[in-house]
Amino acid sequence: MLDYLNTHPDLFQMKIIPLSICLMQMVGGTTAELTNLFMLATRDSVEYCITFFVAFHILTRIDNIYAEGLNNHALKQACEEPLVY
């Protein structure tokens, strides 16, 4: 998103909104990874480590699963089309 914002600044009226969305995703991903490391470090069996790793992997991909579930959303259709300069 930051690359799109950088190459097409005229399409955005307020640049703080896409920047804050990117910041939220970065903070959420970092928090999830730190929590995953903590959970894996405190488990004493391999089965629990695998279980928590898979659970956190699904949690970090939940936004992608939601985005794929949107059928006829205009933003999704715009992202699938190639950009024309």
DRENZABA-831220 format. One record per atom (N, C-alpha, C, O): residue in one letter; x, y, z; atom name. Coordinates in nm, 4 decimals, decimal comma. Atoms other than C-alpha are relative to their C-alpha. Layout:
<r code="A" xx="X" yy="Y" zz="Z" site="CA"/>
...
This chain:
<r code="M" xx="0,0820" yy="-0,1176" zz="0,0000" site="N"/>
<r code="M" xx="0,0000" yy="0,0000" zz="0,0000" site="CA"/>
<r code="M" xx="0,0874" yy="0,1253" zz="0,0000" site="C"/>
<r code="M" xx="0,0534" yy="0,2250" zz="-0,0637" site="O"/>
<r code="L" xx="-0,0875" yy="-0,1169" zz="-0,0011" site="N"/>
<r code="L" xx="0,2856" yy="0,2370" zz="0,0715" site="CA"/>
<r code="L" xx="0,0603" yy="0,0260" zz="-0,1370" site="C"/>
<r code="L" xx="0,0805" yy="0,1412" zz="-0,1753" site="O"/>
<r code="D" xx="-0,0527" yy="-0,0179" zz="0,1354" site="N"/>
<r code="D" xx="0,4274" yy="0,1752" zz="-0,2747" site="CA"/>
<r code="D" xx="-0,1058" yy="0,0646" zz="-0,0890" site="C"/>
<r code="D" xx="-0,0742" yy="0,1524" zz="-0,1692" site="O"/>
<r code="Y" xx="0,1082" yy="-0,0597" zz="0,0785" site="N"/>
<r code="Y" xx="0,0873" yy="0,2562" zz="-0,4284" site="CA"/>
<r code="Y" xx="-0,0207" yy="0,1459" zz="0,0402" site="C"/>
<r code="Y" xx="-0,0462" yy="0,2307" zz="-0,0453" site="O"/>
<r code="L" xx="0,0126" yy="-0,1372" zz="-0,0465" site="N"/>
<r code="L" xx="0,0647" yy="0,5687" zz="-0,2135" site="CA"/>
<r code="L" xx="0,1140" yy="0,0864" zz="-0,0530" site="C"/>
<r code="L" xx="0,0940" yy="0,2031" zz="-0,0866" site="O"/>
<r code="N" xx="-0,1154" yy="-0,0739" zz="0,0483" site="N"/>
<r code="N" xx="0,4125" yy="0,6716" zz="-0,3219" site="CA"/>
<r code="N" xx="-0,0078" yy="0,0270" zz="-0,1510" site="C"/>
<r code="N" xx="0,0330" yy="0,1338" zz="-0,1968" site="O"/>
<r code="T" xx="0,0058" yy="-0,0181" zz="0,1453" site="N"/>
<r code="T" xx="0,3473" yy="0,6213" zz="-0,6947" site="CA"/>
<r code="T" xx="-0,1242" yy="0,0754" zz="-0,0461" site="C"/>
<r code="T" xx="-0,1245" yy="0,1312" zz="-0,1558" site="O"/>
<r code="H" xx="0,1247" yy="-0,0694" zz="0,0378" site="N"/>
<r code="H" xx="-0,0069" yy="0,7688" zz="-0,6975" site="CA"/>
<r code="H" xx="-0,0455" yy="0,0934" zz="0,1126" site="C"/>
<r code="H" xx="-0,1525" yy="0,0711" zz="0,1693" site="O"/>
<r code="P" xx="0,0416" yy="-0,0872" zz="-0,1111" site="N"/>
<r code="P" xx="-0,0179" yy="1,0513" zz="-0,4401" site="CA"/>
<r code="P" xx="-0,1207" yy="0,0864" zz="-0,0328" site="C"/>
<r code="P" xx="-0,1879" yy="0,1352" zz="0,0581" site="O"/>
<r code="D" xx="0,1132" yy="-0,0840" zz="0,0375" site="N"/>
<r code="D" xx="-0,2805" yy="1,2415" zz="-0,6382" site="CA"/>
<r code="D" xx="-0,1346" yy="-0,0690" zz="0,0227" site="C"/>
<r code="D" xx="-0,2377" yy="-0,0017" zz="0,0220" site="O"/>
<r code="L" xx="0,1250" yy="0,0721" zz="-0,0214" site="N"/>
<r code="L" xx="-0,5424" yy="0,9696" zz="-0,5741" site="CA"/>
<r code="L" xx="-0,0465" yy="0,0042" zz="0,1457" site="C"/>
<r code="L" xx="-0,1571" yy="-0,0408" zz="0,1758" site="O"/>
<r code="F" xx="0,0345" yy="-0,0029" zz="-0,1413" site="N"/>
<r code="F" xx="-0,5419" yy="1,0293" zz="-0,1970" site="CA"/>
<r code="F" xx="-0,0167" yy="0,1433" zz="0,0453" site="C"/>
<r code="F" xx="0,0681" yy="0,2286" zz="0,0190" site="O"/>
<r code="Q" xx="0,0216" yy="-0,1324" zz="-0,0551" site="N"/>
<r code="Q" xx="-0,6919" yy="1,3311" zz="-0,0272" site="CA"/>
<r code="Q" xx="0,0732" yy="0,0153" zz="0,1328" site="C"/>
<r code="Q" xx="0,1322" yy="0,1196" zz="0,1611" site="O"/>
<r code="M" xx="-0,0682" yy="-0,0016" zz="-0,1293" site="N"/>
<r code="M" xx="-0,5553" yy="1,2424" zz="0,3160" site="CA"/>
<r code="M" xx="0,0980" yy="-0,1174" zz="0,0024" site="C"/>
<r code="M" xx="0,0577" yy="-0,2334" zz="-0,0062" site="O"/>
<r code="K" xx="-0,1019" yy="0,1044" zz="0,0026" site="N"/>
<r code="K" xx="-0,2297" yy="1,0514" zz="0,3273" site="CA"/>
<r code="K" xx="0,0170" yy="-0,0686" zz="0,1349" site="C"/>
<r code="K" xx="0,0831" yy="-0,1721" zz="0,1433" site="O"/>
<r code="I" xx="-0,0160" yy="0,0569" zz="-0,1333" site="N"/>
<r code="I" xx="-0,2543" yy="0,9809" zz="0,6998" site="CA"/>
<r code="I" xx="-0,0798" yy="-0,1303" zz="0,0148" site="C"/>
<r code="I" xx="-0,0414" yy="-0,2173" zz="0,0931" site="O"/>
<r code="I" xx="0,0826" yy="0,1200" zz="-0,0137" site="N"/>
<r code="I" xx="-0,5270" yy="0,7164" zz="0,6540" site="CA"/>
<r code="I" xx="0,0715" yy="-0,1241" zz="-0,0516" site="C"/>
<r code="I" xx="0,0777" yy="-0,2225" zz="0,0220" site="O"/>
<r code="P" xx="-0,0730" yy="0,1205" zz="0,0405" site="N"/>
<r code="P" xx="-0,3276" yy="0,4694" zz="0,4395" site="CA"/>
<r code="P" xx="0,1266" yy="-0,0238" zz="0,0817" site="C"/>
<r code="P" xx="0,1666" yy="-0,1384" zz="0,1019" site="O"/>
<r code="L" xx="-0,1171" yy="0,0178" zz="-0,0850" site="N"/>
<r code="L" xx="-0,0209" yy="0,5345" zz="0,6529" site="CA"/>
<r code="L" xx="-0,0377" yy="-0,0641" zz="0,1335" site="C"/>
<r code="L" xx="0,0350" yy="-0,1493" zz="0,1847" site="O"/>
<r code="S" xx="0,0427" yy="0,0588" zz="-0,1274" site="N"/>
<r code="S" xx="-0,2149" yy="0,4528" zz="0,9697" site="CA"/>
<r code="S" xx="-0,0440" yy="-0,1458" zz="-0,0184" site="C"/>
<r code="S" xx="-0,0251" yy="-0,2277" zz="0,0716" site="O"/>
<r code="I" xx="0,0361" yy="0,1396" zz="0,0268" site="N"/>
<r code="I" xx="-0,3530" yy="0,1347" zz="0,8094" site="CA"/>
<r code="I" xx="0,1259" yy="-0,0860" zz="-0,0081" site="C"/>
<r code="I" xx="0,1292" yy="-0,1963" zz="0,0463" site="O"/>
<r code="C" xx="-0,1265" yy="0,0745" zz="0,0084" site="N"/>
<r code="C" xx="0,0018" yy="0,0234" zz="0,7261" site="CA"/>
<r code="C" xx="0,0641" yy="-0,0132" zz="0,1367" site="C"/>
<r code="C" xx="0,1191" yy="-0,1184" zz="0,1693" site="O"/>
<r code="L" xx="-0,0559" yy="0,0061" zz="-0,1340" site="N"/>
<r code="L" xx="0,1158" yy="0,1089" zz="1,0771" site="CA"/>
<r code="L" xx="-0,0747" yy="-0,1012" zz="0,0867" site="C"/>
<r code="L" xx="-0,0127" yy="-0,1756" zz="0,1627" site="O"/>
<r code="M" xx="0,0779" yy="0,0974" zz="-0,0766" site="N"/>
<r code="M" xx="-0,1706" yy="-0,0926" zz="1,2293" site="CA"/>
<r code="M" xx="0,0352" yy="-0,1425" zz="-0,0396" site="C"/>
<r code="M" xx="0,0464" yy="-0,2293" zz="0,0469" site="O"/>
<r code="Q" xx="-0,0345" yy="0,1343" zz="0,0445" site="N"/>
<r code="Q" xx="-0,0834" yy="-0,3950" zz="1,0165" site="CA"/>
<r code="Q" xx="0,1404" yy="-0,0381" zz="0,0471" site="C"/>
<r code="Q" xx="0,1645" yy="-0,1526" zz="0,0853" site="O"/>
<r code="M" xx="-0,1356" yy="0,0288" zz="-0,0455" site="N"/>
<r code="M" xx="0,2849" yy="-0,3659" zz="1,1064" site="CA"/>
<r code="M" xx="0,0028" yy="-0,0288" zz="0,1502" site="C"/>
<r code="M" xx="0,0689" yy="-0,1231" zz="0,1937" site="O"/>
<r code="V" xx="0,0038" yy="0,0209" zz="-0,1445" site="N"/>
<r code="V" xx="0,2137" yy="-0,3360" zz="1,4795" site="CA"/>
<r code="V" xx="-0,0705" yy="-0,1315" zz="0,0325" site="C"/>
<r code="V" xx="-0,0269" yy="-0,2051" zz="0,1210" site="O"/>
<r code="G" xx="0,0701" yy="0,1259" zz="-0,0236" site="N"/>
<r code="G" xx="-0,0352" yy="-0,6231" zz="1,4649" site="CA"/>
<r code="G" xx="0,0850" yy="-0,1210" zz="-0,0346" site="C"/>
<r code="G" xx="0,0847" yy="-0,2198" zz="0,0387" site="O"/>
<r code="G" xx="-0,0878" yy="0,1104" zz="0,0389" site="N"/>
<r code="G" xx="0,2101" yy="-0,8480" zz="1,2809" site="CA"/>
<r code="G" xx="0,1145" yy="-0,0190" zz="0,0969" site="C"/>
<r code="G" xx="0,1494" yy="-0,1320" zz="0,1312" site="O"/>
<r code="T" xx="-0,1099" yy="0,0078" zz="-0,0959" site="N"/>
<r code="T" xx="0,4936" yy="-0,7642" zz="1,5184" site="CA"/>
<r code="T" xx="-0,0486" yy="-0,0555" zz="0,1339" site="C"/>
<r code="T" xx="0,0196" yy="-0,1375" zz="0,1954" site="O"/>
<r code="T" xx="0,0559" yy="0,0508" zz="-0,1249" site="N"/>
<r code="T" xx="0,2730" yy="-0,8266" zz="1,8220" site="CA"/>
<r code="T" xx="-0,0308" yy="-0,1490" zz="-0,0103" site="C"/>
<r code="T" xx="-0,0051" yy="-0,2246" zz="0,0834" site="O"/>
<r code="A" xx="0,0312" yy="0,1414" zz="0,0184" site="N"/>
<r code="A" xx="0,1567" yy="-1,1586" zz="1,6812" site="CA"/>
<r code="A" xx="0,1275" yy="-0,0850" zz="-0,0005" site="C"/>
<r code="A" xx="0,1296" yy="-0,1937" zz="0,0572" site="O"/>
<r code="E" xx="-0,1256" yy="0,0751" zz="0,0033" site="N"/>
<r code="E" xx="0,5151" yy="-1,2699" zz="1,6130" site="CA"/>
<r code="E" xx="0,0648" yy="-0,0081" zz="0,1384" site="C"/>
<r code="E" xx="0,1167" yy="-0,1130" zz="0,1765" site="O"/>
<r code="L" xx="-0,0560" yy="0,0025" zz="-0,1352" site="N"/>
<r code="L" xx="0,6330" yy="-1,1710" zz="1,9610" site="CA"/>
<r code="L" xx="-0,0801" yy="-0,0924" zz="0,0914" site="C"/>
<r code="L" xx="-0,0228" yy="-0,1645" zz="0,1731" site="O"/>
<r code="T" xx="0,0832" yy="0,0904" zz="-0,0789" site="N"/>
<r code="T" xx="0,3383" yy="-1,3514" zz="2,1173" site="CA"/>
<r code="T" xx="0,0256" yy="-0,1449" zz="-0,0392" site="C"/>
<r code="T" xx="0,0276" yy="-0,2332" zz="0,0465" site="O"/>
<r code="N" xx="-0,0300" yy="0,1351" zz="0,0474" site="N"/>
<r code="N" xx="0,4132" yy="-1,6557" zz="1,9030" site="CA"/>
<r code="N" xx="0,1328" yy="-0,0482" zz="0,0577" site="C"/>
<r code="N" xx="0,1424" yy="-0,1622" zz="0,1031" site="O"/>
<r code="L" xx="-0,1285" yy="0,0375" zz="-0,0589" site="N"/>
<r code="L" xx="0,7765" yy="-1,6565" zz="2,0183" site="CA"/>
<r code="L" xx="-0,0121" yy="-0,0290" zz="0,1489" site="C"/>
<r code="L" xx="0,0481" yy="-0,1240" zz="0,1989" site="O"/>
<r code="F" xx="0,0200" yy="0,0225" zz="-0,1431" site="N"/>
<r code="F" xx="0,6666" yy="-1,6265" zz="2,3814" site="CA"/>
<r code="F" xx="-0,0717" yy="-0,1325" zz="0,0254" site="C"/>
<r code="F" xx="-0,0330" yy="-0,2089" zz="0,1139" site="O"/>
<r code="M" xx="0,0751" yy="0,1242" zz="-0,0192" site="N"/>
<r code="M" xx="0,4150" yy="-1,9098" zz="2,3478" site="CA"/>
<r code="M" xx="0,0852" yy="-0,1224" zz="-0,0320" site="C"/>
<r code="M" xx="0,0772" yy="-0,2237" zz="0,0376" site="O"/>
<r code="L" xx="-0,0850" yy="0,1137" zz="0,0353" site="N"/>
<r code="L" xx="0,6669" yy="-2,1371" zz="2,1753" site="CA"/>
<r code="L" xx="0,1111" yy="-0,0215" zz="0,1025" site="C"/>
<r code="L" xx="0,1514" yy="-0,1351" zz="0,1276" site="O"/>
<r code="A" xx="-0,1076" yy="0,0126" zz="-0,0979" site="N"/>
<r code="A" xx="0,9349" yy="-2,0628" zz="2,4349" site="CA"/>
<r code="A" xx="-0,0481" yy="-0,0564" zz="0,1327" site="C"/>
<r code="A" xx="0,0305" yy="-0,1149" zz="0,2073" site="O"/>
<r code="T" xx="0,0500" yy="0,0467" zz="-0,1295" site="N"/>
<r code="T" xx="0,7094" yy="-2,1492" zz="2,7272" site="CA"/>
<r code="T" xx="-0,0630" yy="-0,1389" zz="-0,0064" site="C"/>
<r code="T" xx="-0,1026" yy="-0,1911" zz="0,0978" site="O"/>
<r code="R" xx="0,0571" yy="0,1346" zz="0,0122" site="N"/>
<r code="R" xx="0,5785" yy="-2,4835" zz="2,5937" site="CA"/>
<r code="R" xx="0,1103" yy="-0,1040" zz="0,0133" site="C"/>
<r code="R" xx="0,2222" yy="-0,0838" zz="-0,0339" site="O"/>
<r code="D" xx="-0,1023" yy="0,1004" zz="-0,0266" site="N"/>
<r code="D" xx="0,7585" yy="-2,7985" zz="2,6977" site="CA"/>
<r code="D" xx="-0,0136" yy="-0,1254" zz="-0,0856" site="C"/>
<r code="D" xx="0,0680" yy="-0,2168" zz="-0,0732" site="O"/>
<r code="S" xx="0,0110" yy="0,1175" zz="0,0870" site="N"/>
<r code="S" xx="0,6338" yy="-3,0481" zz="2,4394" site="CA"/>
<r code="S" xx="-0,0135" yy="0,0451" zz="-0,1455" site="C"/>
<r code="S" xx="-0,0600" yy="0,1554" zz="-0,1741" site="O"/>
<r code="V" xx="0,0017" yy="-0,0319" zz="0,1423" site="N"/>
<r code="V" xx="0,6591" yy="-3,0566" zz="2,0634" site="CA"/>
<r code="V" xx="-0,1436" yy="0,0129" zz="-0,0511" site="C"/>
<r code="V" xx="-0,1711" yy="0,0958" zz="-0,1378" site="O"/>
<r code="E" xx="0,1393" yy="-0,0061" zz="0,0452" site="N"/>
<r code="E" xx="0,2853" yy="-3,1186" zz="2,0198" site="CA"/>
<r code="E" xx="-0,0620" yy="0,1363" zz="0,0278" site="C"/>
<r code="E" xx="-0,1319" yy="0,1914" zz="-0,0572" site="O"/>
<r code="Y" xx="0,0535" yy="-0,1322" zz="-0,0332" site="N"/>
<r code="Y" xx="0,1952" yy="-2,7952" zz="2,1999" site="CA"/>
<r code="Y" xx="0,0630" yy="0,1081" zz="-0,0875" site="C"/>
<r code="Y" xx="-0,0056" yy="0,2014" zz="-0,1294" site="O"/>
<r code="C" xx="-0,0670" yy="-0,0984" zz="0,0870" site="N"/>
<r code="C" xx="0,4540" yy="-2,6004" zz="1,9977" site="CA"/>
<r code="C" xx="-0,0615" yy="0,0009" zz="-0,1393" site="C"/>
<r code="C" xx="-0,0865" yy="0,1075" zz="-0,1955" site="O"/>
<r code="I" xx="0,0601" yy="0,0085" zz="0,1336" site="N"/>
<r code="I" xx="0,3081" yy="-2,7249" zz="1,6693" site="CA"/>
<r code="I" xx="-0,1421" yy="0,0550" zz="0,0018" site="C"/>
<r code="I" xx="-0,1825" yy="0,1261" zz="-0,0902" site="O"/>
<r code="T" xx="0,1378" yy="-0,0481" zz="-0,0112" site="N"/>
<r code="T" xx="-0,0473" yy="-2,6543" zz="1,7863" site="CA"/>
<r code="T" xx="-0,0057" yy="0,1522" zz="0,0063" site="C"/>
<r code="T" xx="-0,0847" yy="0,2142" zz="-0,0649" site="O"/>
<r code="F" xx="0,0019" yy="-0,1452" zz="-0,0125" site="N"/>
<r code="F" xx="0,0274" yy="-2,2968" zz="1,8892" site="CA"/>
<r code="F" xx="0,0555" yy="0,0685" zz="-0,1240" site="C"/>
<r code="F" xx="0,0093" yy="0,1766" zz="-0,1604" site="O"/>
<r code="F" xx="-0,0537" yy="-0,0585" zz="0,1225" site="N"/>
<r code="F" xx="0,2350" yy="-2,2309" zz="1,5771" site="CA"/>
<r code="F" xx="-0,1065" yy="0,0034" zz="-0,1091" site="C"/>
<r code="F" xx="-0,1217" yy="0,1046" zz="-0,1775" site="O"/>
<r code="V" xx="0,1063" yy="0,0040" zz="0,1021" site="N"/>
<r code="V" xx="-0,0502" yy="-2,3393" zz="1,3492" site="CA"/>
<r code="V" xx="-0,1115" yy="0,0988" zz="0,0349" site="C"/>
<r code="V" xx="-0,1641" yy="0,1666" zz="-0,0534" site="O"/>
<r code="A" xx="0,1054" yy="-0,0936" zz="-0,0418" site="N"/>
<r code="A" xx="-0,3029" yy="-2,1386" zz="1,5530" site="CA"/>
<r code="A" xx="0,0408" yy="0,1442" zz="-0,0280" site="C"/>
<r code="A" xx="-0,0404" yy="0,2223" zz="-0,0775" site="O"/>
<r code="F" xx="-0,0444" yy="-0,1367" zz="0,0263" site="N"/>
<r code="F" xx="-0,0951" yy="-1,8214" zz="1,5288" site="CA"/>
<r code="F" xx="0,0160" yy="0,0264" zz="-0,1485" site="C"/>
<r code="F" xx="-0,0044" yy="0,1392" zz="-0,1934" site="O"/>
<r code="H" xx="-0,0087" yy="-0,0178" zz="0,1450" site="N"/>
<r code="H" xx="-0,0350" yy="-1,8772" zz="1,1593" site="CA"/>
<r code="H" xx="-0,1374" yy="0,0330" zz="-0,0579" site="C"/>
<r code="H" xx="-0,1491" yy="0,1188" zz="-0,1454" site="O"/>
<r code="I" xx="0,1361" yy="-0,0278" zz="0,0467" site="N"/>
<r code="I" xx="-0,4103" yy="-1,8829" zz="1,1024" site="CA"/>
<r code="I" xx="-0,0446" yy="0,1383" zz="0,0455" site="C"/>
<r code="I" xx="-0,1101" yy="0,2098" zz="-0,0304" site="O"/>
<r code="L" xx="0,0387" yy="-0,1322" zz="-0,0492" site="N"/>
<r code="L" xx="-0,4593" yy="-1,5736" zz="1,3198" site="CA"/>
<r code="L" xx="0,0655" yy="0,1129" zz="-0,0788" site="C"/>
<r code="L" xx="0,0039" yy="0,2173" zz="-0,1005" site="O"/>
<r code="T" xx="-0,0653" yy="-0,1056" zz="0,0763" site="N"/>
<r code="T" xx="-0,2051" yy="-1,3752" zz="1,1220" site="CA"/>
<r code="T" xx="-0,0515" yy="0,0076" zz="-0,1431" site="C"/>
<r code="T" xx="-0,0315" yy="0,1095" zz="-0,2092" site="O"/>
<r code="R" xx="0,0533" yy="0,0007" zz="0,1365" site="N"/>
<r code="R" xx="-0,3743" yy="-1,4710" zz="0,7931" site="CA"/>
<r code="R" xx="-0,1496" yy="0,0289" zz="-0,0059" site="C"/>
<r code="R" xx="-0,2098" yy="0,0210" zz="-0,1131" site="O"/>
<r code="I" xx="0,1450" yy="-0,0175" zz="-0,0033" site="N"/>
<r code="I" xx="-0,7298" yy="-1,3911" zz="0,9043" site="CA"/>
<r code="I" xx="-0,0439" yy="0,1192" zz="-0,0850" site="C"/>
<r code="I" xx="-0,1531" yy="0,1158" zz="-0,1418" site="O"/>
<r code="D" xx="0,0389" yy="-0,1130" zz="0,0837" site="N"/>
<r code="D" xx="-0,7310" yy="-1,0534" zz="0,7250" site="CA"/>
<r code="D" xx="0,0024" yy="-0,0374" zz="-0,1475" site="C"/>
<r code="D" xx="-0,0793" yy="0,0125" zz="-0,2249" site="O"/>
<r code="N" xx="-0,0016" yy="0,0468" zz="0,1389" site="N"/>
<r code="N" xx="-0,6352" yy="-1,2240" zz="0,3985" site="CA"/>
<r code="N" xx="-0,1200" yy="-0,0896" zz="-0,0286" site="C"/>
<r code="N" xx="-0,1774" yy="-0,0836" zz="-0,1373" site="O"/>
<r code="I" xx="0,1165" yy="0,0869" zz="0,0171" site="N"/>
<r code="I" xx="-0,9095" yy="-1,4829" zz="0,4493" site="CA"/>
<r code="I" xx="-0,1257" yy="0,0848" zz="-0,0144" site="C"/>
<r code="I" xx="-0,2119" yy="0,0542" zz="-0,0968" site="O"/>
<r code="Y" xx="0,1154" yy="-0,0889" zz="0,0096" site="N"/>
<r code="Y" xx="-1,1617" yy="-1,2034" zz="0,5043" site="CA"/>
<r code="Y" xx="-0,0025" yy="0,0727" zz="-0,1344" site="C"/>
<r code="Y" xx="-0,1084" yy="0,0863" zz="-0,1958" site="O"/>
<r code="A" xx="-0,0058" yy="-0,0730" zz="0,1272" site="N"/>
<r code="A" xx="-1,0426" yy="-1,0110" zz="0,1970" site="CA"/>
<r code="A" xx="-0,0349" yy="-0,0907" zz="-0,1174" site="C"/>
<r code="A" xx="-0,0967" yy="-0,0455" zz="-0,2138" site="O"/>
<r code="E" xx="0,0347" yy="0,0924" zz="0,1070" site="N"/>
<r code="E" xx="-1,0736" yy="-1,3220" zz="-0,0210" site="CA"/>
<r code="E" xx="-0,1494" yy="-0,0337" zz="0,0005" site="C"/>
<r code="E" xx="-0,2038" yy="-0,0755" zz="-0,1017" site="O"/>
<r code="G" xx="0,1422" yy="0,0294" zz="-0,0099" site="N"/>
<r code="G" xx="-1,4304" yy="-1,3672" zz="0,1025" site="CA"/>
<r code="G" xx="-0,0888" yy="0,1068" zz="-0,0609" site="C"/>
<r code="G" xx="-0,2062" yy="0,0811" zz="-0,0876" site="O"/>
<r code="L" xx="0,0785" yy="-0,1070" zz="0,0614" site="N"/>
<r code="L" xx="-1,5444" yy="-1,0343" zz="-0,0423" site="CA"/>
<r code="L" xx="-0,0122" yy="-0,0268" zz="-0,1490" site="C"/>
<r code="L" xx="0,0885" yy="-0,0322" zz="-0,2196" site="O"/>
<r code="N" xx="0,0204" yy="0,0379" zz="0,1398" site="N"/>
<r code="N" xx="-1,6984" yy="-1,1157" zz="-0,3790" site="CA"/>
<r code="N" xx="0,0065" yy="0,1177" zz="-0,0959" site="C"/>
<r code="N" xx="0,0967" yy="0,1241" zz="-0,1794" site="O"/>
<r code="N" xx="0,0110" yy="-0,1078" zz="0,0984" site="N"/>
<r code="N" xx="-1,7948" yy="-0,7990" zz="-0,5632" site="CA"/>
<r code="N" xx="0,0334" yy="0,1357" zz="0,0606" site="C"/>
<r code="N" xx="-0,0399" yy="0,2325" zz="0,0404" site="O"/>
<r code="H" xx="-0,0408" yy="-0,1264" zz="-0,0600" site="N"/>
<r code="H" xx="-1,6138" yy="-0,5297" zz="-0,3709" site="CA"/>
<r code="H" xx="0,0797" yy="0,0797" zz="-0,1032" site="C"/>
<r code="H" xx="0,1648" yy="0,0238" zz="-0,1724" site="O"/>
<r code="A" xx="-0,0636" yy="-0,0830" zz="0,1029" site="N"/>
<r code="A" xx="-1,4974" yy="-0,2377" zz="-0,5876" site="CA"/>
<r code="A" xx="0,1510" yy="0,0104" zz="0,0196" site="C"/>
<r code="A" xx="0,2262" yy="0,0134" zz="-0,0778" site="O"/>
<r code="L" xx="-0,1442" yy="-0,0104" zz="-0,0248" site="N"/>
<r code="L" xx="-1,1581" yy="-0,2116" zz="-0,4187" site="CA"/>
<r code="L" xx="0,0717" yy="-0,1283" zz="-0,0402" site="C"/>
<r code="L" xx="0,1838" yy="-0,1231" zz="-0,0910" site="O"/>
<r code="K" xx="-0,0613" yy="0,1265" zz="0,0401" site="N"/>
<r code="K" xx="-1,0882" yy="-0,5812" zz="-0,4768" site="CA"/>
<r code="K" xx="0,0112" yy="-0,0083" zz="-0,1523" site="C"/>
<r code="K" xx="0,1120" yy="-0,0557" zz="-0,2048" site="O"/>
<r code="Q" xx="-0,0058" yy="0,0013" zz="0,1460" site="N"/>
<r code="Q" xx="-1,1728" yy="-0,5457" zz="-0,8446" site="CA"/>
<r code="Q" xx="0,1060" yy="0,0967" zz="-0,0512" site="C"/>
<r code="Q" xx="0,1708" yy="0,0691" zz="-0,1522" site="O"/>
<r code="A" xx="-0,1014" yy="-0,0960" zz="0,0415" site="N"/>
<r code="A" xx="-0,9467" yy="-0,2407" zz="-0,8696" site="CA"/>
<r code="A" xx="0,1403" yy="-0,0554" zz="0,0219" site="C"/>
<r code="A" xx="0,2310" yy="-0,0263" zz="-0,0561" site="O"/>
<r code="C" xx="-0,1326" yy="0,0567" zz="-0,0274" site="N"/>
<r code="C" xx="-0,6552" yy="-0,4315" zz="-0,7163" site="CA"/>
<r code="C" xx="0,0355" yy="-0,1120" zz="-0,0967" site="C"/>
<r code="C" xx="0,1534" yy="-0,1361" zz="-0,1226" site="O"/>
<r code="E" xx="-0,0270" yy="0,1102" zz="0,0912" site="N"/>
<r code="E" xx="-0,6918" yy="-0,7216" zz="-0,9571" site="CA"/>
<r code="E" xx="0,0340" yy="0,0472" zz="-0,1412" site="C"/>
<r code="E" xx="0,0966" yy="-0,0262" zz="-0,2176" site="O"/>
<r code="E" xx="-0,0294" yy="-0,0528" zz="0,1328" site="N"/>
<r code="E" xx="-0,6689" yy="-0,5004" zz="-1,2657" site="CA"/>
<r code="E" xx="0,1425" yy="0,0555" zz="-0,0006" site="C"/>
<r code="E" xx="0,1872" yy="0,1120" zz="0,0992" site="O"/>
<r code="P" xx="-0,1371" yy="-0,0563" zz="0,0059" site="N"/>
<r code="P" xx="-0,3174" yy="-0,4042" zz="-1,3841" site="CA"/>
<r code="P" xx="-0,0063" yy="0,1522" zz="-0,0055" site="C"/>
<r code="P" xx="-0,0985" yy="0,2106" zz="-0,0624" site="O"/>
<r code="L" xx="-0,0064" yy="-0,1453" zz="0,0004" site="N"/>
<r code="L" xx="-0,2178" yy="-0,0450" zz="-1,3301" site="CA"/>
<r code="L" xx="0,0470" yy="0,0513" zz="-0,1360" site="C"/>
<r code="L" xx="0,1361" yy="-0,0067" zz="-0,1981" site="O"/>
<r code="V" xx="-0,0376" yy="-0,0619" zz="0,1266" site="N"/>
<r code="V" xx="-0,1931" yy="0,1752" zz="-1,6370" site="CA"/>
<r code="V" xx="0,0603" yy="0,1358" zz="0,0324" site="C"/>
<r code="V" xx="-0,0019" yy="0,2193" zz="0,0982" site="O"/>
<r code="Y" xx="-0,0672" yy="-0,1285" zz="-0,0253" site="N"/>
<r code="Y" xx="0,0573" yy="0,4599" zz="-1,6270" site="CA"/>
<r code="Y" xx="-0,0245" yy="0,0953" zz="-0,1130" site="C"/>
<r code="Y" xx="0,0238" yy="0,2085" zz="-0,1099" site="O"/>
